Amino acid sequence: MGRQVQSFVAGFVGGALVGAASALLLAPRSGQEVRQQLRERSKALQEQAQTVAGEVRIRSQDVLTRGKVLIESAAEVASQRVQELGHRVRPEQPPAAGEPQPAMTFPPTEQPSASAPGN
């Protein structure tokens, strides 16, 4: 995301400078007035670009921080859910010697229905 932001800011500043320079050069003014206006506009645009870049940096850090918090929260919830399911699904009593081992049993409310699609 950093490269995209830098590219955007560079394109924004470059376009603004080209537009300002074109407008000033095409205006009927003396060379000294045009150069003075170019200096003033370029300084203002540079300050504006620095402000925008700072805001983008702050916002991207905020988004990154929020994303990390959300991911950690989701991982914690998923871990808790896996533990809950592990406790709810339990094997039957061990089979007697020579009998095949059964799969797992589900509590009565969670047994798959025979009418479920694909059955």
N, C-alpha and C positions, 0 to 999 in steps of 0.2 A: 504494500500500500504506500510505502514511502516514496518509491520511484514515481508512482502515478501522481502523487501530490506535488512532488518536485517538478514533474513535467507540466502539470497544470499551472502551477505558479509561474514557471519560466515562460510558458506560452502566453499566459495572461499579461505578464509584465512586458514581454517582447511585443505583443500586439498593441498594447497601450502606448508603448514608446513609438512604434512605427506610425500609429494613428495620430498621435500628438505631433510628431515631427512633420508628417505630411500636411496636417492642418496649418501648422505654423509656417512651413515653407511656401505654401500656396497663398497665404494671406499677404496682402499688400503692406509690408512693413520693411524697415531698414534691416540690414544684416545684423547690426548690433542689437536691435530690439528682438529679433528672432532668436539670436543666441542666448540672450538673457531669459527669454520665455522658455526656451528649451531647457536651460539649466534649472529654472524654477519648477517646470513640469516634471523633469526627470527626478528631481529631489523629492517632490510630492509623491510621485508614483513609486519611488523606491521605498519611502516610508510606508505607503499603503501596502505594498507587496510584503514588507517585513511584518506588518500587522496581520495581514491575512495568513501568512505562513505561520506565525505564532499561534493564531487561533486554530488553524488546521492541526498543528502539532498537538495543542492541548486537547482538542476534540478527539483526535485519533488515539491519544493516550487514554482518554476517558473510555472510549469504545473498547480498547484493548483490555483495560482493567475490568470493565463490565463483562466482557466476554469470558475472561478468566474466572470471574466469580460464578457466572452461569454454568460454565463447564464443571467447575469444582462441585457446585451444588447438584448438578445432574449426576455426576459420578457418585456422589454420596447417596443420593436417592436410589440410584441403580444398585449400589452395593447393599443398601438396606433391603431393597426388594428381593434381591437374590438370596440374602440370608433368610428372609421371611419364607420364601418359597422352599428353600432347603429344609426348613423346619416343618413345613406343612406337608411336603411329599416325603414319606418315610417308607422304607422297605418293610414287607411283611415279616413275620417270624421266620427265622432261618429254617430252611427245609431239612428234613431228616436226611440222613446219609443216603446217597444214591438218587435222591429226587432232584429234578431240575430246579434251579433257583428262579423264583418268580420275579417279574419286573417290579414296578413300584405301584403302590396303591394311592389313590387320591381320596381326600375327604369326600363325603357323599355329595356336597354341593359343587364339586369341581370335576366330577366324572364326565368324560366326553359323552355326548348324546349319540344314540345310534342313528338319529335322523340328520346329523350334521352333514353338510355338503362334502362330497368326496368319499363318503362311506358307503 
